[in-house]
């Protein structure tokens, strides 16, 4: 198997606003200014979407570099120094992302359900 990382430059996504996870998910907007050193560097590449093979990455990507980091919970300004070439075989970069759109009922359809459109 391969370990693939995902980074994006700017855009919208949905996440919990606090670590208690008692709140619903909200749409979060981030800009390139909000990104870590790695995110901002990737955004300089004049492509909307690309993959970066990390196994033969230059020395700069083998050293600790700051990346924006969050999961189900978003905390503004959450950065971490990571050795990305040691953690990932490749990184996919998307310049701009859009938030997931909730269903009209707010309930996720069961597996195998085909929605129209």
FIKENU-324394 format. One record per atom (N, C-alpha, C): x, y, z; residue in three letters. Coordinates in steps of 0.2 Angstrom, whole numbers, padded with zeros to 4 digits, always signed. Layout:
FIKENU-324394
XYZALA...
This chain:
FIKENU-324394
+0004-0006+0000UNK+0000+0000+0000UNK+0004+0006+0000UNK+0001+0012-0001UNK+0005+0018-0001UNK+0001+0023+0003UNK+0005+0027+0007UNK+0002+0032+0011UNK+0002+0039+0007UNK-0004+0042+0006UNK-0005+0048+0002UNK-0008+0053+0006UNK-0004+0059+0006UNK-0006+0065+0010UNK-0010+0069+0006UNK-0014+0074+0009UNK-0019+0078+0005UNK-0018+0085+0008UNK-0016+0090+0003UNK-0015+0097+0005UNK-0020+0101+0001UNK-0022+0107+0003UNK-0025+0112-0002UNK-0023+0119+0000UNK-0024+0123-0005UNK-0022+0130-0004UNK-0027+0134+0000UNK-0033+0134-0003UNK-0038+0139+0000UNK-0045+0136-0002UNK-0050+0138+0002UNK-0056+0136+0000UNK-0061+0135+0006UNK-0066+0131+0005UNK-0071+0129+0011UNK-0071+0122+0012UNK-0072+0120+0018UNK-0074+0113+0020UNK-0078+0114+0026UNK-0080+0108+0028UNK-0085+0107+0034UNK-0081+0104+0040UNK-0082+0107+0046UNK-0078+0104+0052UNK-0082+0106+0058UNK-0081+0103+0064UNK-0083+0105+0070UNK-0079+0111+0072UNK-0082+0116+0076UNK-0079+0122+0078UNK-0076+0121+0085UNK-0077+0116+0088UNK-0074+0115+0095UNK-0073+0108+0096UNK-0068+0106+0100UNK-0065+0099+0101UNK-0070+0095+0105UNK-0076+0098+0108UNK-0081+0094+0111UNK-0085+0089+0107UNK-0085+0091+0100UNK-0089+0088+0095UNK-0096+0088+0096UNK-0098+0092+0101UNK-0106+0092+0103UNK-0109+0097+0098UNK-0105+0102+0095UNK-0108+0106+0090UNK-0109+0102+0083UNK-0113+0105+0079UNK-0113+0102+0072UNK-0107+0104+0068UNK-0107+0102+0062UNK-0102+0105+0058UNK-0104+0111+0054UNK-0099+0116+0054UNK-0100+0122+0051UNK-0095+0123+0045UNK-0097+0127+0040UNK-0093+0128+0034UNK-0087+0133+0037UNK-0081+0131+0035UNK-0075+0135+0037UNK-0072+0137+0030UNK-0069+0143+0031UNK-0066+0146+0025UNK-0059+0148+0027UNK-0054+0146+0023UNK-0047+0147+0024UNK-0044+0150+0018UNK-0039+0154+0018UNK-0035+0157+0013UNK-0028+0155+0013UNK-0025+0157+0008UNK-0017+0155+0007UNK-0014+0158+0013UNK-0016+0164+0015UNK-0012+0167+0021UNK-0013+0162+0027UNK-0018+0158+0028UNK-0019+0154+0034UNK-0015+0148+0033UNK-0012+0146+0028UNK-0008+0140+0027UNK-0001+0140+0030UNK+0001+0134+0031UNK+0008+0133+0033UNK+0013+0134+0028UNK+0019+0134+0030UNK+0025+0135+0025UNK+0024+0130+0019UNK+0022+0124+0020UNK+0022+0119+0015UNK+0016+0121+0010UNK+0010+0122+0013UNK+0004+0124+0009UNK+0005+0130+0005UNK+0008+0135+0007UNK+0010+0141+0003UNK+0015+0140-0002UNK+0020+0135-0001UNK+0025+0134-0006UNK+0021+0130-0012UNK+0017+0125-0010UNK+0014+0121-0015UNK+0009+0126-0020UNK+0006+0131-0017UNK+0002+0135-0020UNK+0005+0140-0025UNK+0012+0140-0025UNK+0016+0144-0030UNK+0016+0140-0037UNK+0015+0134-0037UNK+0015+0130-0043UNK+0009+0132-0047UNK+0010+0133-0053UNK+0004+0136-0057UNK+0000+0130-0060UNK-0002+0126-0056UNK-0007+0121-0057UNK-0013+0120-0052UNK-0019+0118-0054UNK-0024+0118-0050UNK-0024+0112-0046UNK-0021+0106-0048UNK-0021+0100-0045UNK-0015+0096-0047UNK-0011+0093-0043UNK-0005+0089-0045UNK-0003+0085-0039UNK+0001+0080-0041UNK+0003+0075-0036UNK+0011+0076-0035UNK+0013+0075-0029UNK+0021+0076-0028UNK+0023+0070-0025UNK+0027+0066-0028UNK+0030+0060-0026UNK+0036+0062-0021UNK+0035+0059-0015UNK+0039+0061-0009UNK+0045+0056-0008UNK+0045+0050-0011UNK+0051+0046-0009UNK+0057+0048-0012UNK+0057+0052-0017UNK+0063+0055-0020UNK+0063+0062-0019UNK+0060+0065-0014UNK+0059+0072-0013UNK+0066+0075-0011UNK+0067+0082-0013UNK+0073+0085-0011UNK+0074+0086-0004UNK+0080+0088-0001UNK+0081+0088+0006UNK+0077+0093+0009UNK+0074+0098+0006UNK+0070+0103+0009UNK+0063+0100+0012UNK+0061+0095+0008UNK+0055+0091+0010UNK+0056+0085+0015UNK+0063+0084+0017UNK+0064+0079+0022UNK+0065+0082+0028UNK+0066+0089+0029UNK+0067+0092+0035UNK+0060+0094+0038UNK+0059+0096+0044UNK+0053+0098+0047UNK+0050+0104+0044UNK+0044+0104+0042UNK+0041+0110+0038UNK+0034+0111+0041UNK+0032+0117+0042UNK+0025+0118+0045UNK+0020+0117+0040UNK+0015+0114+0042UNK+0009+0112+0038UNK+0003+0114+0042UNK-0003+0116+0039UNK-0009+0117+0042UNK-0012+0110+0044UNK-0014+0109+0050UNK-0016+0102+0052UNK-0023+0103+0056UNK-0028+0099+0053UNK-0034+0098+0057UNK-0038+0092+0054UNK-0043+0090+0057UNK-0047+0084+0055UNK-0054+0086+0056UNK-0058+0082+0060UNK-0065+0083+0061UNK-0066+0090+0065UNK-0061+0092+0068UNK-0061+0099+0072UNK-0056+0104+0069UNK-0059+0110+0068UNK-0054+0115+0065UNK-0053+0120+0070UNK-0046+0121+0071UNK-0044+0126+0076UNK-0040+0131+0072UNK-0042+0137+0071UNK-0038+0142+0067UNK-0031+0143+0069UNK-0026+0143+0065UNK-0019+0143+0067UNK-0016+0137+0069UNK-0019+0131+0068UNK-0016+0125+0070UNK-0011+0122+0065UNK-0005+0123+0067UNK+0001+0121+0062UNK+0005+0116+0066UNK+0008+0112+0062UNK+0013+0107+0065UNK+0019+0106+0061UNK+0025+0106+0064UNK+0031+0104+0060UNK+0031+0096+0058UNK+0031+0095+0052UNK+0031+0088+0050UNK+0037+0086+0045UNK+0039+0080+0046UNK+0044+0077+0041UNK+0040+0074+0035UNK+0037+0077+0031UNK+0032+0074+0026UNK+0035+0069+0022UNK+0041+0069+0020UNK+0044+0064+0015UNK+0045+0057+0019UNK+0045+0058+0026UNK+0046+0052+0030UNK+0039+0049+0032UNK+0033+0053+0031UNK+0027+0051+0033UNK+0022+0049+0027UNK+0024+0051+0021UNK+0020+0050+0015UNK+0024+0048+0009UNK+0021+0044+0005UNK+0024+0042-0001UNK+0023+0047-0007UNK+0017+0050-0006UNK+0015+0055-0011UNK+0010+0060-0007UNK+0010+0066-0010UNK+0005+0071-0008UNK+0001+0074-0014UNK-0005+0074-0013UNK-0010+0077-0018UNK-0011+0084-0016UNK-0011+0089-0020UNK-0012+0096-0019UNK-0018+0098-0023UNK-0023+0101-0020UNK-0028+0105-0024UNK-0028+0112-0022UNK-0028+0116-0027UNK-0027+0123-0025UNK-0033+0126-0022UNK-0039+0124-0024UNK-0045+0127-0021UNK-0050+0121-0020UNK-0053+0121-0014UNK-0058+0116-0012UNK-0064+0119-0010UNK-0070+0115-0011UNK-0076+0117-0009UNK-0079+0113-0004UNK-0083+0115+0000UNK-0086+0112+0006UNK-0091+0106+0004UNK-0091+0101+0007UNK-0097+0096+0006UNK-0103+0099+0007UNK-0108+0097+0003UNK-0115+0100+0004UNK-0119+0095+0007UNK-0123+0097+0013UNK-0127+0093+0016UNK-0133+0091+0012UNK-0136+0085+0014UNK-0142+0083+0010UNK-0148+0088+0013UNK-0153+0088+0009UNK-0159+0093+0011UNK-0161+0091+0018UNK-0161+0084+0020UNK-0164+0082+0026UNK-0159+0082+0032UNK-0152+0083+0030UNK-0147+0083+0034UNK-0145+0076+0036UNK-0148+0071+0033UNK-0147+0064+0035UNK-0143+0061+0029UNK-0138+0057+0030UNK-0134+0054+0025UNK-0138+0048+0022UNK-0138+0047+0016UNK-0142+0041+0013UNK-0138+0035+0015UNK-0142+0029+0015UNK-0139+0023+0016UNK-0134+0021+0010UNK-0130+0016+0012UNK-0125+0014+0007UNK-0129+0011+0001UNK-0127+0012-0005UNK-0130+0009-0011UNK-0136+0013-0014UNK-0137+0019-0010UNK-0143+0023-0012UNK-0140+0027-0018UNK-0144+0027-0023UNK-0142+0031-0029UNK-0146+0038-0029UNK-0143+0043-0028UNK-0147+0049-0028UNK-0147+0052-0035UNK-0153+0055-0037UNK-0153+0058-0044UNK-0149+0064-0045UNK-0146+0064-0051UNK-0142+0070-0053UNK-0135+0068-0053UNK
